[in-house]
Amino acid sequence: MHSPQHARDLAKFLAPALENARDVAAEPGSPDGCSCETVVGPAEPAVDFAIRLELHEVWKKVPSRREGAGERATGKLSDRLTEVLESDDHAVGVLWALLAGRGDQPRADALPEPLAGPPGGGSAPGGLSAHGGRKASGGGSRPPGLPRKTAPGLRRVWANLCMNAIVALVLVLAWWLAWPPLQVRPQAGVLSLEVFAVWSLSFLPGWLYIRFLGQRAGALWDEYVLNLHRLRWDNPRHLPKPPANSDFYAEWLGDGGPLLAHRSNIYQQKFDAYYGKSVSRSGHGEGPPVRIEALFPVFLTTAALAVCWTAVLWSPRFTSAPASFWDVLKFGFLGAYSFILQMLVRRFFQSDLRPAAYANALLRLIVVLILVAALYQILPHDNPRSAAAIAFVIGFFPLAGMQAIQRFAATALRVVVPSLNPPYPLNQIDGLSVWYEARLLEEGIEDMQSLATANFVDVILHTRVPVGRLVDWVDQAHLYLHLDRLEGTWRERKHAKTGTKPQNSNGQPQPGAFPSIAQGSVTESSRAGSKTRTALRQLGIRRATDLLKAFPPDCLDPGHELAPRSTWQKYLTDIAGGGLDQAQLRTIVRVLDNEPSLAPVWNWQERGVRRYVQPAPDLLVVTTQPAGIG
């Protein structure tokens, strides 16, 4: 039995909403009622439909229809609802469970949108129509009279034509303004081959994006939701609904997720802003529509590549005998183009190709050309082949060129020039290649500190890095950030490589002066970070959670005194002999144990695939009858 107070609270809560509702008296499922049959795409949530059904049954028992207006009519309706609900304990129990859950008051956000919306009809929030049906979401507008799939196809054809026109315009201008090249008219076959090379090499990067727009999003939404639940990034009820056949569905259901399933959700809003609403509504879709402003970086990059390839192939003799500054600059462009094309192809197959990739490609192209022009001033001019090879490497790794100019300027000016190398660079993390490093740099993640403090949701959405790999990188970054850095500069690396052990008066290495566990991997001149990291790696520890598993905080906490001859005391003594300081180890363990940023890492490890345990075979019980019976 439910208390009469619940009935009065429900009546007071529902009266204003029912006073403005137009379709609660209609039969659910009818054209005038709140029917989930009007939904475009996925089915209407069962909770909303259950609330409408129950309200319809309660409304039929109200003695008279609403009359009057304003607060007086609402007060009379509240009194009549109170009388009905006090006599219907079942309705009170169901509505209280649906609207309040385990709380002490009904929540307005649990009402179906048409009832929670403004009075007088009109458009309800959340994309619901006046009759409770969700508006169609096709991911963007399309011209009237065209099928859903026709308009995107026409836009892709139009984009292809525009890119072809850009390449053709560049070739026409080159022919008009500077033909013939170097006063030498090439043969028709060679000219045709060069024109085709300019067109294909300029058109290919942009075509990858147009082709990418035609791919379906697949299971992106379900994968995204499962990753959020496995990370337990928020309370389960505040996360989107997981698939019903997943282990997280029961947890989401028990936490009251159905009450908030179709309310405003920041995680779905982020997904919709990046992939389009059609993907999250149905689990698949065509992705975002083709927009002019989105294609501008693609068109601009195509034009820049067409200009550069026209200049490169205008006189291809530079490939065998580079002789001038322009020849060296062409090799720099070839290196940049090699990196850009590989990056775009990798992102195409990883479903991570966006217009920002083309803006980044154009920026790299500009930076490389400027760096090569500046570096050419300090390169030996008597060996143009070496200068061309260096320019190609600078095109692939612009940071190397910047470091070379920086060292030259520091030597010439005899001052310390600020370094572009962070003390904890990303390339020191296992599994983080130059391609992923460039991708993370686009998202503002420049070193381990920014990686360890990055928002998992944004990185997962924007980079399409496998979440397990991303979690492992963050785990490593947390450990390395609590250790001294490695050798960063060329001078430090050279000094560490040639370092020797200290010797005694007899010329023999001093015992115990060097961590024995790291011997052969680092030298005595190496930084403390290299020694500690190598010693931990020799123990099989390469992540922060590995360290906490190998050295449990409840055993190594500085406030926990170990017995003189206990197992852990002997273990720590042996570890100290291998090069790890006990005080340092115990302090790092305590700090990492209280690091809140490691919570998603622990959740990912504990809520993943479980180890299969072979069930014990059932014991076969054999009964025998005594002799003489039967």
Phi, psi and omega in degrees: 000137179261147184292150176300337180295326177297319179296318180292320179295319179294318180297317179294326181284322186273337186302311180297324181290317181288335179295327182261355182280141181254339190245007183289334179281342180285155180290125177301132183101344178277168180299332181267350185267181178275097185243138175280002177282347182271007185283139174259117181103235184285167181288151176295142181302139183294329181296314179299317182293324178295322178296318180295319179299315182292320178295325177297319179292322178292320183297326180294337182269353179292129188300321183218159182282165182295145179217159182076199181206164174076205186294331181294314180294321179295321178295319178296319179296323178295321178295317181293322178295323179298317179298318182292315185289326179295337179262000181231086183295328180295315180297321179297317180296316182292312182294324179294320179294322183282326186261332183246335182065235179265004181280177181260358178215146175297148181254136181293330182286352177272349178288147171303145187306317181299328179281330181274350184281181181289152179289164176088014179078213183083190183279131178268154180291164177080009177081020180263144175280177182295339180256017174091353179277145181279135182294152178292137179235102183261010179081008179150164181281158177216155181301141180295144176091354179258142175299163184300322185270351183282316183299312176300324178296319178294324178294321178294321177297318179297320179295320177298318179296321179296317180293321176297321179294323179296313180297317180297321180296319179297316180295320180295317179295321178295318179294323184285322188267332190224022180269143356275161181290127176053033178060020179239116182275116182286164177292158184297320180295318179294319179297317179297319179295320179294318179297317179296321179296317178298315182295311185292316182289333177276327185278331186302310181302316179292324179297328178302319180290319179296320177293325179296326180294338180276352179280146178277152185288341177067223185263034183299319184294310180298319179296319179297316181294316179298322178294320178298318181289322180292323175288342187048054183294338180210176173300140185307324183290339179270353178268159177299160182293125178280164176302144184295336181266018178258162180290342184273352184293317180296321178295317179295321180292318181289339180270007179085026180300320181301332181291334183243014190299321185243033172263177180300127186226123184296328183287322176288325178297320178295319180295316181296324180294335184261322185247345182101150184291331184296332182287313182287334181286323185239359180084352177204167180170185182273356183081187183293151180288165178279117181244149183297314183294332178286329182276351183300315177299327179293313179297318182294319177295320177299318179295317180296318179294322178296319178295314183294317180291327175296319178292323181291315184271002178298322176217089187285010180291342183297336183295330182261334183213076177294136186223344186228176178299321182294328177293319177295321179296324178295322177294325175298319177296320180298320177295317179296319180295322178299316179292315183298315182295317178296320179297315182292321179294318178298317180289333175296314181284342177266008181056042184229028183268119182226161178303331179298332178296325180284326174296320177293323178296318179294320178297317179299319180298317180293315181297319181297314180297322178291318180296317180297320178297321179286320182290335180297335181290338181248001178277151178291121183281347180277356180227077184294336179292317177296320178298321179294318179296319178296320179297322178296318178295320178297324177297326179278323181231085182299330181297327178297320177295320179294322178293322179295316178296323180295315179295321179296317180294321180295321179290318182289320182273344182057041175225164179276118177267131180305136183271147175270354181276121175288154180295335179234077184288159182290334185289356176271358179270136180297133175085358181261097184280177180295331180290315178292326178297317177295325180291318179293329179296328177296332180267010178083013179261103189254339182210184184294326181296317178290331176289318182293334182253010181287157176280117183302319185298314181293318181293320179297316182291317192273333187253339183059026173287135176308131189297322178300321178291320179296318178298320179295320178296316180296321178299315177296318182299322180297321179291313184293328180293339179265006175244166175293153182288164174276178175295125185256319184269164178298322180294318179295318179294321179294319180294320180291327183288328183261006183292154179232162179285150175291146183243156177273190183293336179272003180082011180260148178299137180289129179290140177079000180278353183221138179301117183294329184289336181258005182297134182097343179255324178228168179247173180295335180275358179290156177292160181298328179295322178294319181294312182293317181295321179293319178297318178294321180295325177295336176271002181085017182252116178229000180226164180295318180291331174298319180295319180289333176285322181285328180232086183302136182299327181291343178263331186250007179299134181303334178279354181259111182276128180271147176296148185303322184244026180287166180297317181291325178295319178293322180296316180293327177295318178294321179296319179298325177293338178273358175118003179255129180282133183296314182297317179297316182296316182291325179291316180297319179299317181294320180294314181292329180293335179255018179275113182291335182290347178275354182302313177297329179293314178297318179299319181296319181288323185276341185249021181264209180293131181268148178292134181282130178248123180294122180293147180292136180294140179295139179286130180272112182266120180251121179258138178241142180272140177299151179297139178094357179253138181081000000 
